[in-house]
Amino acid sequence: MIEQPKIPDAETRARHIAKLKEICQRWDVLIADLDKLNAKLEEDYQNSPLGILHRQRAERLALQQQESKSSAGLT
């Protein structure tokens, strides 16, 4: 015969719910901190020499693609 799991009493459920809410609030704070750190790192990268180099390279490639498309359309 299969034993049915016991359902905890209301007080135990309330304690568990309160703990879960506290954990979720802590995670929300940690995730917000990570989002701020990620934004700061992205800003630092964009302003770094490497970020500038990558951006310039991407702009050059985009310009080359536009030029090749326009010249192919004219031919």
All heavy atoms as a GROMACS GRO file, in nm:
protein
  604
    1MET      N    1   0.084  -0.118   0.000
    1MET     CA    2   0.000   0.000   0.000
    1MET      C    3   0.089   0.125   0.000
    1MET      O    4   0.189   0.132   0.069
    1MET     CB    5  -0.089  -0.005   0.125
    1MET     CG    6  -0.189   0.105   0.130
    1MET     SD    7  -0.296   0.078   0.271
    1MET     CE    8  -0.445   0.136   0.203
    2ILE      N    9   0.050   0.223  -0.079
    2ILE     CA   10   0.127   0.346  -0.091
    2ILE      C   11   0.091   0.440   0.022
    2ILE      O   12  -0.027   0.466   0.047
    2ILE     CB   13   0.101   0.413  -0.226
    2ILE    CG1   14   0.142   0.320  -0.339
    2ILE    CG2   15   0.172   0.546  -0.236
    2ILE    CD1   16   0.106   0.372  -0.476
    3GLU      N   17   0.196   0.488   0.090
    3GLU     CA   18   0.174   0.583   0.199
    3GLU      C   19   0.157   0.723   0.143
    3GLU      O   20   0.235   0.767   0.060
    3GLU     CB   21   0.293   0.582   0.294
    3GLU     CG   22   0.265   0.513   0.425
    3GLU     CD   23   0.381   0.529   0.521
    3GLU    OE1   24   0.407   0.642   0.565
    3GLU    OE2   25   0.444   0.427   0.548
    4GLN      N   26   0.055   0.791   0.187
    4GLN     CA   27   0.033   0.929   0.145
    4GLN      C   28   0.126   1.020   0.224
    4GLN      O   29   0.143   1.002   0.345
    4GLN     CB   30  -0.113   0.970   0.173
    4GLN     CG   31  -0.214   0.896   0.088
    4GLN     CD   32  -0.201   0.932  -0.059
    4GLN    OE1   33  -0.166   1.044  -0.093
    4GLN    NE2   34  -0.228   0.835  -0.145
    5PRO      N   35   0.188   1.117   0.158
    5PRO     CA   36   0.273   1.210   0.232
    5PRO      C   37   0.190   1.293   0.329
    5PRO      O   38   0.075   1.327   0.301
    5PRO     CB   39   0.336   1.298   0.124
    5PRO     CG   40   0.250   1.280   0.004
    5PRO     CD   41   0.182   1.148   0.017
    6LYS      N   42   0.250   1.321   0.444
    6LYS     CA   43   0.179   1.399   0.544
    6LYS      C   44   0.184   1.546   0.505
    6LYS      O   45   0.289   1.598   0.466
    6LYS     CB   46   0.241   1.381   0.681
    6LYS     CG   47   0.226   1.241   0.735
    6LYS     CD   48   0.285   1.230   0.873
    6LYS     CE   49   0.268   1.088   0.924
    6LYS     NZ   50   0.327   1.068   1.055
    7ILE      N   51   0.073   1.613   0.518
    7ILE     CA   52   0.067   1.756   0.491
    7ILE      C   53   0.104   1.828   0.620
    7ILE      O   54   0.042   1.804   0.724
    7ILE     CB   55  -0.074   1.797   0.443
    7ILE    CG1   56  -0.105   1.725   0.312
    7ILE    CG2   57  -0.084   1.947   0.428
    7ILE    CD1   58  -0.244   1.746   0.260
    8PRO      N   59   0.203   1.917   0.613
    8PRO     CA   60   0.243   1.989   0.734
    8PRO      C   61   0.130   2.078   0.786
    8PRO      O   62   0.044   2.122   0.709
    8PRO     CB   63   0.362   2.073   0.690
    8PRO     CG   64   0.400   2.026   0.555
    8PRO     CD   65   0.285   1.953   0.499
    9ASP      N   66   0.136   2.106   0.913
    9ASP     CA   67   0.034   2.192   0.972
    9ASP      C   68   0.053   2.336   0.922
    9ASP      O   69   0.153   2.371   0.860
    9ASP     CB   70   0.041   2.187   1.126
    9ASP     CG   71   0.175   2.232   1.178
    9ASP    OD1   72   0.200   2.354   1.178
    9ASP    OD2   73   0.255   2.144   1.218
   10ALA      N   74  -0.044   2.419   0.949
   10ALA     CA   75  -0.046   2.557   0.898
   10ALA      C   76   0.075   2.637   0.946
   10ALA      O   77   0.132   2.716   0.870
   10ALA     CB   78  -0.175   2.626   0.939
   11GLU      N   79   0.116   2.616   1.071
   11GLU     CA   80   0.231   2.690   1.125
   11GLU      C   81   0.360   2.654   1.051
   11GLU      O   82   0.440   2.742   1.015
   11GLU     CB   83   0.246   2.661   1.275
   11GLU     CG   84   0.356   2.738   1.341
   11GLU     CD   85   0.368   2.705   1.489
   11GLU    OE1   86   0.264   2.683   1.555
   11GLU    OE2   87   0.483   2.700   1.537
   12THR      N   88   0.380   2.526   1.025
   12THR     CA   89   0.499   2.481   0.953
   12THR      C   90   0.498   2.536   0.811
   12THR      O   91   0.600   2.583   0.761
   12THR     CB   92   0.505   2.327   0.950
   12THR    OG1   93   0.502   2.278   1.084
   12THR    CG2   94   0.629   2.277   0.880
   13ARG      N   95   0.383   2.531   0.745
   13ARG     CA   96   0.372   2.585   0.610
   13ARG      C   97   0.402   2.734   0.610
   13ARG      O   98   0.473   2.784   0.522
   13ARG     CB   99   0.233   2.559   0.553
   13ARG     CG  100   0.209   2.413   0.518
   13ARG     CD  101   0.085   2.393   0.434
   13ARG     NE  102  -0.034   2.458   0.484
   13ARG     CZ  103  -0.131   2.399   0.552
   13ARG    NH1  104  -0.124   2.271   0.578
   13ARG    NH2  105  -0.235   2.467   0.592
   14ALA      N  106   0.351   2.806   0.708
   14ALA     CA  107   0.375   2.951   0.716
   14ALA      C  108   0.523   2.981   0.734
   14ALA      O  109   0.576   3.075   0.674
   14ALA     CB  110   0.293   3.012   0.829
   15ARG      N  111   0.593   2.902   0.817
   15ARG     CA  112   0.737   2.920   0.837
   15ARG      C  113   0.813   2.896   0.707
   15ARG      O  114   0.902   2.973   0.671
   15ARG     CB  115   0.789   2.827   0.947
   15ARG     CG  116   0.773   2.877   1.088
   15ARG     CD  117   0.860   2.801   1.188
   15ARG     NE  118   0.874   2.658   1.164
   15ARG     CZ  119   0.794   2.563   1.214
   15ARG    NH1  120   0.694   2.597   1.292
   15ARG    NH2  121   0.816   2.436   1.188
   16HIS      N  122   0.776   2.790   0.638
   16HIS     CA  123   0.844   2.758   0.512
   16HIS      C  124   0.819   2.868   0.407
   16HIS      O  125   0.912   2.906   0.334
   16HIS     CB  126   0.798   2.622   0.458
   16HIS     CG  127   0.855   2.507   0.533
   16HIS    ND1  128   0.955   2.428   0.484
   16HIS    CD2  129   0.827   2.457   0.656
   16HIS    CE1  130   0.987   2.334   0.572
   16HIS    NE2  131   0.909   2.350   0.677
   17ILE      N  132   0.698   2.917   0.401
   17ILE     CA  133   0.666   3.023   0.306
   17ILE      C  134   0.744   3.149   0.340
   17ILE      O  135   0.799   3.215   0.251
   17ILE     CB  136   0.513   3.050   0.305
   17ILE    CG1  137   0.441   2.931   0.241
   17ILE    CG2  138   0.480   3.180   0.232
   17ILE    CD1  139   0.291   2.933   0.255
   18ALA      N  140   0.754   3.182   0.469
   18ALA     CA  141   0.830   3.300   0.509
   18ALA      C  142   0.978   3.285   0.473
   18ALA      O  143   1.040   3.380   0.423
   18ALA     CB  144   0.815   3.324   0.660
   19LYS      N  145   1.032   3.166   0.494
   19LYS     CA  146   1.172   3.141   0.457
   19LYS      C  147   1.191   3.154   0.306
   19LYS      O  148   1.290   3.213   0.260
   19LYS     CB  149   1.218   3.003   0.503
   19LYS     CG  150   1.245   2.992   0.650
   19LYS     CD  151   1.292   2.853   0.686
   19LYS     CE  152   1.311   2.837   0.836
   19LYS     NZ  153   1.353   2.700   0.871
   20LEU      N  154   1.099   3.099   0.229
   20LEU     CA  155   1.110   3.108   0.084
   20LEU      C  156   1.100   3.252   0.036
   20LEU      O  157   1.173   3.293  -0.054
   20LEU     CB  158   1.002   3.023   0.017
   20LEU     CG  159   1.023   2.872   0.024
   20LEU    CD1  160   0.901   2.799  -0.029
   20LEU    CD2  161   1.147   2.831  -0.054
   21LYS      N  162   1.012   3.330   0.096
   21LYS     CA  163   1.001   3.471   0.060
   21LYS      C  164   1.131   3.545   0.091
   21LYS      O  165   1.176   3.628   0.012
   21LYS     CB  166   0.884   3.537   0.133
   21LYS     CG  167   0.749   3.500   0.075
   21LYS     CD  168   0.637   3.572   0.147
   21LYS     CE  169   0.502   3.535   0.089
   21LYS     NZ  170   0.392   3.604   0.156
   22GLU      N  171   1.191   3.515   0.206
   22GLU     CA  172   1.317   3.579   0.244
   22GLU      C  173   1.427   3.542   0.145
   22GLU      O  174   1.505   3.627   0.102
   22GLU     CB  175   1.356   3.535   0.386
   22GLU     CG  176   1.485   3.595   0.435
   22GLU     CD  177   1.525   3.540   0.570
   22GLU    OE1  178   1.438   3.505   0.650
   22GLU    OE2  179   1.648   3.531   0.594
   23ILE      N  180   1.432   3.416   0.107
   23ILE     CA  181   1.532   3.370   0.010
   23ILE      C  182   1.511   3.441  -0.123
   23ILE      O  183   1.607   3.488  -0.186
   23ILE     CB  184   1.526   3.217  -0.007
   23ILE    CG1  185   1.580   3.150   0.121
   23ILE    CG2  186   1.604   3.171  -0.130
   23ILE    CD1  187   1.554   3.000   0.127
   24CYS      N  188   1.388   3.452  -0.167
   24CYS     CA  189   1.358   3.519  -0.294
   24CYS      C  190   1.399   3.666  -0.288
   24CYS      O  191   1.454   3.720  -0.386
   24CYS     CB  192   1.210   3.508  -0.328
   24CYS     SG  193   1.161   3.341  -0.378
   25GLN      N  194   1.376   3.732  -0.176
   25GLN     CA  195   1.414   3.872  -0.161
   25GLN      C  196   1.567   3.887  -0.166
   25GLN      O  197   1.619   3.978  -0.231
   25GLN     CB  198   1.360   3.931  -0.031
   25GLN     CG  199   1.210   3.953  -0.034
   25GLN     CD  200   1.154   3.992   0.102
   25GLN    OE1  201   1.219   3.979   0.205
   25GLN    NE2  202   1.030   4.040   0.102
   26ARG      N  203   1.637   3.796  -0.101
   26ARG     CA  204   1.784   3.800  -0.105
   26ARG      C  205   1.835   3.778  -0.247
   26ARG      O  206   1.927   3.846  -0.293
   26ARG     CB  207   1.845   3.697  -0.010
   26ARG     CG  208   1.836   3.738   0.136
   26ARG     CD  209   1.916   3.648   0.225
   26ARG     NE  210   1.868   3.510   0.212
   26ARG     CZ  211   1.894   3.412   0.296
   26ARG    NH1  212   1.971   3.433   0.400
   26ARG    NH2  213   1.847   3.292   0.277
   27TRP      N  214   1.775   3.682  -0.318
   27TRP     CA  215   1.814   3.658  -0.456
   27TRP      C  216   1.786   3.780  -0.543
   27TRP      O  217   1.864   3.812  -0.632
   27TRP     CB  218   1.742   3.534  -0.511
   27TRP     CG  219   1.815   3.407  -0.477
   27TRP    CD1  220   1.787   3.320  -0.377
   27TRP    CD2  221   1.930   3.354  -0.542
   27TRP    NE1  222   1.877   3.217  -0.376
   27TRP    CE2  223   1.966   3.235  -0.478
   27TRP    CE3  224   2.006   3.397  -0.650
   27TRP    CZ2  225   2.074   3.159  -0.516
   27TRP    CZ3  226   2.115   3.321  -0.689
   27TRP    CH2  227   2.148   3.203  -0.622
   28ASP      N  228   1.673   3.846  -0.521
   28ASP     CA  229   1.640   3.966  -0.597
   28ASP      C  230   1.748   4.072  -0.578
   28ASP      O  231   1.791   4.138  -0.674
   28ASP     CB  232   1.504   4.022  -0.556
   28ASP     CG  233   1.388   3.937  -0.608
   28ASP    OD1  234   1.409   3.856  -0.699
   28ASP    OD2  235   1.276   3.955  -0.555
   29VAL      N  236   1.795   4.090  -0.454
   29VAL     CA  237   1.901   4.187  -0.426
   29VAL      C  238   2.030   4.146  -0.496
   29VAL      O  239   2.098   4.228  -0.558
   29VAL     CB  240   1.922   4.203  -0.273
   29VAL    CG1  241   2.048   4.281  -0.243
   29VAL    CG2  242   1.801   4.268  -0.209
   30LEU      N  243   2.065   4.018  -0.487
   30LEU     CA  244   2.188   3.969  -0.551
   30LEU      C  245   2.182   3.983  -0.703
   30LEU      O  246   2.279   4.024  -0.766
   30LEU     CB  247   2.214   3.824  -0.511
   30LEU     CG  248   2.250   3.801  -0.364
   30LEU    CD1  249   2.253   3.651  -0.334
   30LEU    CD2  250   2.382   3.865  -0.330
   31ILE      N  251   2.067   3.953  -0.760
   31ILE     CA  252   2.051   3.965  -0.905
   31ILE      C  253   2.061   4.111  -0.947
   31ILE      O  254   2.124   4.144  -1.049
   31ILE     CB  255   1.919   3.900  -0.951
   31ILE    CG1  256   1.929   3.748  -0.936
   31ILE    CG2  257   1.884   3.940  -1.095
   31ILE    CD1  258   1.798   3.674  -0.952
   32ALA      N  259   2.000   4.201  -0.869
   32ALA     CA  260   2.011   4.344  -0.899
   32ALA      C  261   2.157   4.390  -0.892
   32ALA      O  262   2.202   4.469  -0.976
   32ALA     CB  263   1.924   4.425  -0.803
   33ASP      N  264   2.231   4.340  -0.794
   33ASP     CA  265   2.373   4.374  -0.783
   33ASP      C  266   2.450   4.323  -0.905
   33ASP      O  267   2.537   4.392  -0.958
   33ASP     CB  268   2.434   4.315  -0.656
   33ASP     CG  269   2.388   4.387  -0.530
   33ASP    OD1  270   2.332   4.498  -0.540
   33ASP    OD2  271   2.410   4.331  -0.420
   34LEU      N  272   2.418   4.203  -0.950
   34LEU     CA  273   2.485   4.149  -1.069
   34LEU      C  274   2.450   4.230  -1.193
   34LEU      O  275   2.535   4.253  -1.280
   34LEU     CB  276   2.447   4.002  -1.089
   34LEU     CG  277   2.512   3.903  -0.994
   34LEU    CD1  278   2.453   3.763  -1.014
   34LEU    CD2  279   2.663   3.900  -1.011
   35ASP      N  280   2.326   4.274  -1.204
   35ASP     CA  281   2.285   4.358  -1.317
   35ASP      C  282   2.364   4.489  -1.318
   35ASP      O  283   2.409   4.534  -1.424
   35ASP     CB  284   2.136   4.387  -1.313
   35ASP     CG  285   2.050   4.267  -1.350
   35ASP    OD1  286   2.104   4.171  -1.410
   35ASP    OD2  287   1.929   4.269  -1.319
   36LYS      N  288   2.382   4.549  -1.200
   36LYS     CA  289   2.459   4.673  -1.191
   36LYS      C  290   2.605   4.648  -1.230
   36LYS      O  291   2.665   4.727  -1.302
   36LYS     CB  292   2.453   4.730  -1.049
   36LYS     CG  293   2.320   4.788  -1.010
   36LYS     CD  294   2.321   4.834  -0.866
   36LYS     CE  295   2.181   4.864  -0.817
   36LYS     NZ  296   2.179   4.894  -0.673
   37LEU      N  297   2.661   4.538  -1.181
   37LEU     CA  298   2.799   4.504  -1.214
   37LEU      C  299   2.813   4.480  -1.364
   37LEU      O  300   2.908   4.528  -1.427
   37LEU     CB  301   2.843   4.380  -1.136
   37LEU     CG  302   2.983   4.327  -1.167
   37LEU    CD1  303   3.089   4.432  -1.136
   37LEU    CD2  304   3.009   4.199  -1.088
   38ASN      N  305   2.718   4.409  -1.422
   38ASN     CA  306   2.722   4.382  -1.566
   38ASN      C  307   2.716   4.513  -1.645
   38ASN      O  308   2.791   4.530  -1.742
   38ASN     CB  309   2.606   4.291  -1.605
   38ASN     CG  310   2.618   4.242  -1.747
   38ASN    OD1  311   2.727   4.210  -1.792
   38ASN    ND2  312   2.506   4.235  -1.817
   39ALA      N  313   2.631   4.606  -1.605
   39ALA     CA  314   2.622   4.735  -1.674
   39ALA      C  315   2.754   4.812  -1.662
   39ALA      O  316   2.800   4.872  -1.759
   39ALA     CB  317   2.507   4.816  -1.617
   40LYS      N  318   2.814   4.810  -1.544
   40LYS     CA  319   2.941   4.879  -1.523
   40LYS      C  320   3.052   4.816  -1.608
   40LYS      O  321   3.131   4.886  -1.671
   40LYS     CB  322   2.979   4.872  -1.373
   40LYS     CG  323   3.113   4.932  -1.340
   40LYS     CD  324   3.117   5.081  -1.362
   40LYS     CE  325   3.248   5.138  -1.314
   40LYS     NZ  326   3.306   5.233  -1.405
   41LEU      N  327   3.057   4.683  -1.612
   41LEU     CA  328   3.157   4.615  -1.693
   41LEU      C  329   3.137   4.644  -1.842
   41LEU      O  330   3.233   4.665  -1.916
   41LEU     CB  331   3.154   4.464  -1.668
   41LEU     CG  332   3.203   4.419  -1.531
   41LEU    CD1  333   3.176   4.270  -1.512
   41LEU    CD2  334   3.350   4.450  -1.514
   42GLU      N  335   3.013   4.647  -1.886
   42GLU     CA  336   2.984   4.678  -2.026
   42GLU      C  337   3.027   4.820  -2.059
   42GLU      O  338   3.087   4.845  -2.164
   42GLU     CB  339   2.834   4.660  -2.055
   42GLU     CG  340   2.794   4.689  -2.197
   42GLU     CD  341   2.854   4.592  -2.298
   42GLU    OE1  342   2.884   4.478  -2.263
   42GLU    OE2  343   2.873   4.635  -2.414
   43GLU      N  344   2.999   4.914  -1.969
   43GLU     CA  345   3.042   5.053  -1.989
   43GLU      C  346   3.194   5.062  -1.995
   43GLU      O  347   3.250   5.129  -2.083
   43GLU     CB  348   2.988   5.141  -1.876
   43GLU     CG  349   3.027   5.286  -1.888
   43GLU     CD  350   2.982   5.368  -1.769
   43GLU    OE1  351   2.904   5.319  -1.686
   43GLU    OE2  352   3.028   5.483  -1.757
   44ASP      N  353   3.261   4.995  -1.902
   44ASP     CA  354   3.408   4.996  -1.901
   44ASP      C  355   3.464   4.936  -2.031
   44ASP      O  356   3.560   4.988  -2.087
   44ASP     CB  357   3.463   4.918  -1.781
   44ASP     CG  358   3.440   4.990  -1.649
   44ASP    OD1  359   3.400   5.108  -1.651
   44ASP    OD2  360   3.462   4.926  -1.544
   45TYR      N  361   3.402   4.828  -2.077
   45TYR     CA  362   3.448   4.765  -2.202
   45TYR      C  363   3.428   4.859  -2.321
   45TYR      O  364   3.517   4.874  -2.405
   45TYR     CB  365   3.374   4.633  -2.226
   45TYR     CG  366   3.393   4.580  -2.365
   45TYR    CD1  367   3.513   4.522  -2.404
   45TYR    CD2  368   3.291   4.589  -2.459
   45TYR    CE1  369   3.532   4.476  -2.532
   45TYR    CE2  370   3.309   4.542  -2.588
   45TYR     CZ  371   3.430   4.486  -2.624
   45TYR     OH  372   3.447   4.440  -2.751
   46GLN      N  373   3.311   4.922  -2.329
   46GLN     CA  374   3.284   5.011  -2.441
   46GLN      C  375   3.383   5.127  -2.446
   46GLN      O  376   3.415   5.177  -2.554
   46GLN     CB  377   3.140   5.064  -2.434
   46GLN     CG  378   3.033   4.960  -2.458
   46GLN     CD  379   3.041   4.896  -2.596
   46GLN    OE1  380   3.080   4.960  -2.693
   46GLN    NE2  381   3.003   4.770  -2.605
   47ASN      N  382   3.430   5.171  -2.330
   47ASN     CA  383   3.524   5.283  -2.324
   47ASN      C  384   3.670   5.239  -2.328
   47ASN      O  385   3.760   5.323  -2.329
   47ASN     CB  386   3.499   5.367  -2.198
   47ASN     CG  387   3.363   5.434  -2.203
   47ASN    OD1  388   3.314   5.472  -2.308
   47ASN    ND2  389   3.302   5.447  -2.087
   48SER      N  390   3.694   5.110  -2.329
   48SER     CA  391   3.831   5.058  -2.329
   48SER      C  392   3.887   5.060  -2.471
   48SER      O  393   3.811   5.061  -2.569
   48SER     CB  394   3.835   4.916  -2.273
   48SER     OG  395   3.781   4.825  -2.368
   49PRO      N  396   4.018   5.056  -2.484
   49PRO     CA  397   4.078   5.050  -2.618
   49PRO      C  398   4.030   4.928  -2.698
   49PRO      O  399   4.006   4.938  -2.818
   49PRO     CB  400   4.228   5.041  -2.590
   49PRO     CG  401   4.246   5.103  -2.455
   49PRO     CD  402   4.121   5.071  -2.379
   50LEU      N  403   4.013   4.815  -2.632
   50LEU     CA  404   3.967   4.695  -2.701
   50LEU      C  405   3.824   4.713  -2.751
   50LEU      O  406   3.790   4.675  -2.863
   50LEU     CB  407   3.978   4.574  -2.609
   50LEU     CG  408   3.944   4.439  -2.670
   50LEU    CD1  409   4.038   4.408  -2.786
   50LEU    CD2  410   3.952   4.330  -2.566
   51GLY      N  411   3.739   4.771  -2.668
   51GLY     CA  412   3.600   4.795  -2.708
   51GLY      C  413   3.592   4.892  -2.825
   51GLY      O  414   3.513   4.873  -2.919
   52ILE      N  415   3.675   4.995  -2.820
   52ILE     CA  416   3.678   5.093  -2.930
   52ILE      C  417   3.726   5.025  -3.059
   52ILE      O  418   3.669   5.046  -3.166
   52ILE     CB  419   3.767   5.212  -2.891
   52ILE    CG1  420   3.701   5.290  -2.777
   52ILE    CG2  421   3.793   5.302  -3.012
   52ILE    CD1  422   3.792   5.393  -2.711
   53LEU      N  423   3.829   4.942  -3.048
   53LEU     CA  424   3.880   4.869  -3.164
   53LEU      C  425   3.772   4.780  -3.224
   53LEU      O  426   3.751   4.779  -3.346
   53LEU     CB  427   4.001   4.785  -3.124
   53LEU     CG  428   4.058   4.692  -3.232
   53LEU    CD1  429   4.122   4.775  -3.344
   53LEU    CD2  430   4.158   4.597  -3.172
   54HIS      N  431   3.702   4.705  -3.142
   54HIS     CA  432   3.596   4.616  -3.191
   54HIS      C  433   3.484   4.696  -3.257
   54HIS      O  434   3.430   4.654  -3.360
   54HIS     CB  435   3.541   4.531  -3.077
   54HIS     CG  436   3.635   4.424  -3.032
   54HIS    ND1  437   3.621   4.359  -2.912
   54HIS    CD2  438   3.745   4.370  -3.090
   54HIS    CE1  439   3.718   4.270  -2.900
   54HIS    NE2  440   3.795   4.276  -3.006
   55ARG      N  441   3.447   4.808  -3.197
   55ARG     CA  442   3.341   4.891  -3.254
   55ARG      C  443   3.383   4.947  -3.390
   55ARG      O  444   3.306   4.944  -3.486
   55ARG     CB  445   3.304   5.004  -3.157
   55ARG     CG  446   3.183   5.081  -3.198
   55ARG     CD  447   3.129   5.176  -3.090
   55ARG     NE  448   3.231   5.258  -3.027
   55ARG     CZ  449   3.279   5.240  -2.904
   55ARG    NH1  450   3.234   5.140  -2.829
   55ARG    NH2  451   3.371   5.320  -2.854
   56GLN      N  452   3.508   4.994  -3.400
   56GLN     CA  453   3.557   5.047  -3.528
   56GLN      C  454   3.562   4.938  -3.634
   56GLN      O  455   3.525   4.961  -3.750
   56GLN     CB  456   3.696   5.108  -3.509
   56GLN     CG  457   3.695   5.237  -3.430
   56GLN     CD  458   3.835   5.285  -3.394
   56GLN    OE1  459   3.933   5.210  -3.401
   56GLN    NE2  460   3.845   5.411  -3.354
   57ARG      N  461   3.606   4.820  -3.595
   57ARG     CA  462   3.611   4.708  -3.689
   57ARG      C  463   3.471   4.673  -3.738
   57ARG      O  464   3.450   4.650  -3.858
   57ARG     CB  465   3.677   4.586  -3.624
   57ARG     CG  466   3.694   4.470  -3.721
   57ARG     CD  467   3.763   4.352  -3.656
   57ARG     NE  468   3.899   4.389  -3.621
   57ARG     CZ  469   3.971   4.327  -3.526
   57ARG    NH1  470   3.918   4.228  -3.458
   57ARG    NH2  471   4.093   4.365  -3.501
   58ALA      N  472   3.375   4.669  -3.648
   58ALA     CA  473   3.237   4.638  -3.686
   58ALA      C  474   3.180   4.745  -3.779
   58ALA      O  475   3.109   4.714  -3.875
   58ALA     CB  476   3.150   4.625  -3.560
   59GLU      N  477   3.212   4.871  -3.752
   59GLU     CA  478   3.166   4.979  -3.839
   59GLU      C  479   3.228   4.968  -3.978
   59GLU      O  480   3.159   4.988  -4.079
   59GLU     CB  481   3.199   5.115  -3.777
   59GLU     CG  482   3.116   5.146  -3.654
   59GLU     CD  483   3.166   5.267  -3.575
   59GLU    OE1  484   3.271   5.324  -3.611
   59GLU    OE2  485   3.099   5.304  -3.477
   60ARG      N  486   3.356   4.934  -3.985
   60ARG     CA  487   3.422   4.916  -4.115
   60ARG      C  488   3.359   4.801  -4.193
   60ARG      O  489   3.333   4.812  -4.313
   60ARG     CB  490   3.572   4.890  -4.097
   60ARG     CG  491   3.654   5.014  -4.080
   60ARG     CD  492   3.804   4.986  -4.101
   60ARG     NE  493   3.854   4.872  -4.028
   60ARG     CZ  494   3.905   4.876  -3.905
   60ARG    NH1  495   3.912   4.990  -3.840
   60ARG    NH2  496   3.950   4.766  -3.847
   61LEU      N  497   3.333   4.690  -4.124
   61LEU     CA  498   3.271   4.576  -4.191
   61LEU      C  499   3.131   4.610  -4.242
   61LEU      O  500   3.093   4.572  -4.353
   61LEU     CB  501   3.266   4.455  -4.097
   61LEU     CG  502   3.397   4.384  -4.070
   61LEU    CD1  503   3.381   4.280  -3.960
   61LEU    CD2  504   3.452   4.321  -4.196
   62ALA      N  505   3.056   4.682  -4.161
   62ALA     CA  506   2.920   4.721  -4.202
   62ALA      C  507   2.927   4.811  -4.324
   62ALA      O  508   2.847   4.797  -4.418
   62ALA     CB  509   2.848   4.790  -4.088
   63LEU      N  510   3.022   4.904  -4.326
   63LEU     CA  511   3.038   4.994  -4.440
   63LEU      C  512   3.079   4.916  -4.565
   63LEU      O  513   3.025   4.940  -4.674
   63LEU     CB  514   3.143   5.100  -4.407
   63LEU     CG  515   3.164   5.208  -4.513
   63LEU    CD1  516   3.035   5.286  -4.537
   63LEU    CD2  517   3.274   5.303  -4.468
   64GLN      N  518   3.169   4.819  -4.549
   64GLN     CA  519   3.210   4.738  -4.663
   64GLN      C  520   3.093   4.658  -4.719
   64GLN      O  521   3.078   4.646  -4.841
   64GLN     CB  522   3.322   4.642  -4.622
   64GLN     CG  523   3.456   4.708  -4.601
   64GLN     CD  524   3.561   4.612  -4.544
   64GLN    OE1  525   3.530   4.498  -4.512
   64GLN    NE2  526   3.684   4.660  -4.532
   65GLN      N  527   3.010   4.605  -4.631
   65GLN     CA  528   2.895   4.527  -4.677
   65GLN      C  529   2.796   4.617  -4.752
   65GLN      O  530   2.741   4.576  -4.854
   65GLN     CB  531   2.826   4.459  -4.559
   65GLN     CG  532   2.904   4.342  -4.504
   65GLN     CD  533   2.837   4.278  -4.384
   65GLN    OE1  534   2.742   4.334  -4.327
   65GLN    NE2  535   2.886   4.162  -4.344
   66GLN      N  536   2.773   4.737  -4.700
   66GLN     CA  537   2.684   4.830  -4.768
   66GLN      C  538   2.738   4.866  -4.906
   66GLN      O  539   2.665   4.871  -5.003
   66GLN     CB  540   2.665   4.957  -4.686
   66GLN     CG  541   2.578   4.940  -4.565
   66GLN     CD  542   2.569   5.069  -4.483
   66GLN    OE1  543   2.647   5.161  -4.502
   66GLN    NE2  544   2.474   5.072  -4.391
   67GLU      N  545   2.868   4.891  -4.912
   67GLU     CA  546   2.931   4.926  -5.040
   67GLU      C  547   2.923   4.812  -5.138
   67GLU      O  548   2.896   4.830  -5.257
   67GLU     CB  549   3.075   4.969  -5.017
   67GLU     CG  550   3.090   5.103  -4.949
   67GLU     CD  551   3.234   5.137  -4.915
   67GLU    OE1  552   3.323   5.050  -4.931
   67GLU    OE2  553   3.257   5.249  -4.869
   68SER      N  554   2.945   4.690  -5.091
   68SER     CA  555   2.941   4.575  -5.181
   68SER      C  556   2.799   4.549  -5.230
   68SER      O  557   2.778   4.512  -5.345
   68SER     CB  558   3.000   4.450  -5.115
   68SER     OG  559   2.919   4.406  -5.010
   69LYS      N  560   2.699   4.572  -5.145
   69LYS     CA  561   2.561   4.555  -5.186
   69LYS      C  562   2.521   4.661  -5.289
   69LYS      O  563   2.454   4.633  -5.387
   69LYS     CB  564   2.465   4.563  -5.066
   69LYS     CG  565   2.466   4.441  -4.979
   69LYS     CD  566   2.368   4.454  -4.864
   69LYS     CE  567   2.372   4.334  -4.773
   69LYS     NZ  568   2.281   4.350  -4.659
   70SER      N  569   2.564   4.785  -5.265
   70SER     CA  570   2.526   4.892  -5.357
   70SER      C  571   2.600   4.876  -5.490
   70SER      O  572   2.543   4.904  -5.596
   70SER     CB  573   2.555   5.029  -5.294
   70SER     OG  574   2.692   5.047  -5.271
   71SER      N  575   2.724   4.831  -5.487
   71SER     CA  576   2.797   4.812  -5.613
   71SER      C  577   2.744   4.691  -5.688
   71SER      O  578   2.743   4.689  -5.810
   71SER     CB  579   2.947   4.800  -5.588
   71SER     OG  580   2.976   4.682  -5.517
   72ALA      N  581   2.699   4.590  -5.618
   72ALA     CA  582   2.642   4.473  -5.683
   72ALA      C  583   2.508   4.508  -5.748
   72ALA      O  584   2.472   4.455  -5.852
   72ALA     CB  585   2.624   4.360  -5.583
   73GLY      N  586   2.436   4.599  -5.688
   73GLY     CA  587   2.306   4.641  -5.744
   73GLY      C  588   2.321   4.726  -5.867
   73GLY      O  589   2.235   4.729  -5.953
   74LEU      N  590   2.434   4.796  -5.877
   74LEU     CA  591   2.457   4.883  -5.992
   74LEU      C  592   2.509   4.808  -6.113
   74LEU      O  593   2.498   4.852  -6.226
   74LEU     CB  594   2.557   4.996  -5.956
   74LEU     CG  595   2.512   5.094  -5.850
   74LEU    CD1  596   2.625   5.190  -5.816
   74LEU    CD2  597   2.390   5.172  -5.898
   75THR      N  598   2.569   4.692  -6.092
   75THR     CA  599   2.631   4.618  -6.200
   75THR      C  600   2.533   4.536  -6.277
   75THR      O  601   2.437   4.488  -6.240
   75THR     CB  602   2.742   4.524  -6.147
   75THR    OG1  603   2.817   4.592  -6.050
   75THR    CG2  604   2.832   4.479  -6.257
   0.00000   0.00000   0.00000
